[in-house]
Amino acid sequence: MTEKKKVIREKSIKIRVTEVELQALKDRCDGAELAPWMRETCLGERTLKRANVPKVDPALLRQLSGLGNNLNQIARVVNTQNYDVVNVIQVLAQLSALERQLGQIMAEYGVST
């Protein structure tokens, strides 16, 4: 197997475009970044295709982030405290609440299990 050398791009080109022209370029660009697309289009340079990151509703990301933070806090408590019946019941109650919240979010966004 041969190793590919990483290309170091040291030179830059600055062009001025109008807002309409910039939007037209972005609309034509099939990837997330203009520079690789422009190199491919103008120079015929083939680049590796990256997986497109799906667009997600920012409100959904905030809700999931909040759930993740709550889960991390629960994990921290579980890992630092002694396990007695009261602690286990409290952790289970918190996990049950998180499960309900996740179910509500999934229902709101039409996600099925």
C-alpha positions in Angstrom: 0.0 0.0 0.0 1.4 3.4 -0.9 1.2 6.4 1.3 -0.3 9.6 0.0 1.4 12.8 0.8 -0.7 15.5 2.4 -1.0 18.5 0.1 -0.1 21.8 1.8 -1.8 24.7 0.2 0.1 27.9 1.0 -1.3 30.3 -1.6 -4.7 31.9 -1.6 -6.9 33.7 -4.1 -9.2 36.4 -3.1 -12.1 37.3 -5.3 -15.0 39.7 -4.7 -18.5 38.7 -5.5 -21.9 40.1 -4.8 -24.3 38.5 -2.4 -26.3 37.1 -5.3 -23.1 35.6 -6.9 -22.0 34.1 -3.6 -25.4 32.5 -3.2 -25.3 31.2 -6.8 -21.9 29.6 -6.1 -23.2 28.0 -2.8 -26.3 26.7 -4.6 -24.2 25.0 -7.3 -21.7 23.6 -4.8 -22.7 20.1 -3.9 -20.7 19.9 -0.7 -20.3 21.9 2.4 -17.3 24.0 1.4 -16.8 26.1 -1.7 -13.0 25.8 -1.9 -12.8 22.0 -2.6 -15.7 22.3 -5.1 -14.0 25.2 -6.9 -10.8 23.3 -7.1 -12.6 20.3 -8.5 -14.7 22.4 -11.0 -11.9 24.7 -12.2 -8.9 22.4 -12.1 -10.6 19.1 -12.7 -9.1 17.9 -9.4 -11.0 14.9 -7.9 -11.4 15.1 -4.2 -12.7 12.5 -1.8 -16.4 12.9 -1.2 -17.2 13.5 2.5 -20.4 12.4 3.9 -22.9 15.2 4.0 -23.9 16.2 7.5 -27.7 16.2 7.8 -29.4 19.4 8.7 -31.0 19.2 12.1 -33.4 21.6 13.7 -31.5 23.7 16.3 -34.3 23.3 18.8 -33.9 19.5 18.6 -30.1 19.8 19.1 -30.7 22.0 22.2 -33.1 19.5 23.7 -30.9 16.5 23.0 -27.9 18.4 24.4 -29.9 19.1 27.6 -30.7 15.4 27.9 -27.1 14.5 27.4 -26.0 16.9 30.1 -28.6 15.5 32.5 -27.4 12.0 31.7 -23.7 13.0 32.3 -24.7 14.5 35.7 -26.5 11.3 36.6 -23.4 9.2 35.6 -21.1 11.5 37.6 -23.3 11.0 40.7 -23.5 7.2 40.2 -19.7 7.0 39.8 -18.8 9.1 42.9 -21.4 8.0 45.5 -21.9 4.9 47.5 -24.8 2.7 46.2 -27.6 2.6 48.8 -31.3 2.0 48.1 -32.1 5.7 48.2 -29.5 6.7 45.7 -30.5 3.9 43.4 -34.1 4.9 43.5 -33.3 8.6 42.8 -31.1 7.6 39.9 -33.8 5.4 38.5 -36.4 8.2 38.9 -34.1 10.6 37.0 -33.4 8.1 34.2 -37.2 7.4 33.9 -37.8 11.2 33.6 -35.1 11.4 30.9 -36.7 8.5 29.0 -40.1 10.3 29.1 -38.5 13.5 27.8 -36.8 11.6 25.0 -40.1 10.0 24.1 -41.8 13.4 24.0 -39.0 14.8 21.7 -39.2 11.8 19.4 -43.0 12.2 19.2 -42.7 15.9 18.5 -40.3 15.2 15.6 -42.1 12.2 14.3 -39.3 9.7 15.1 -40.3 6.1 15.6 -38.3 3.4 17.4 
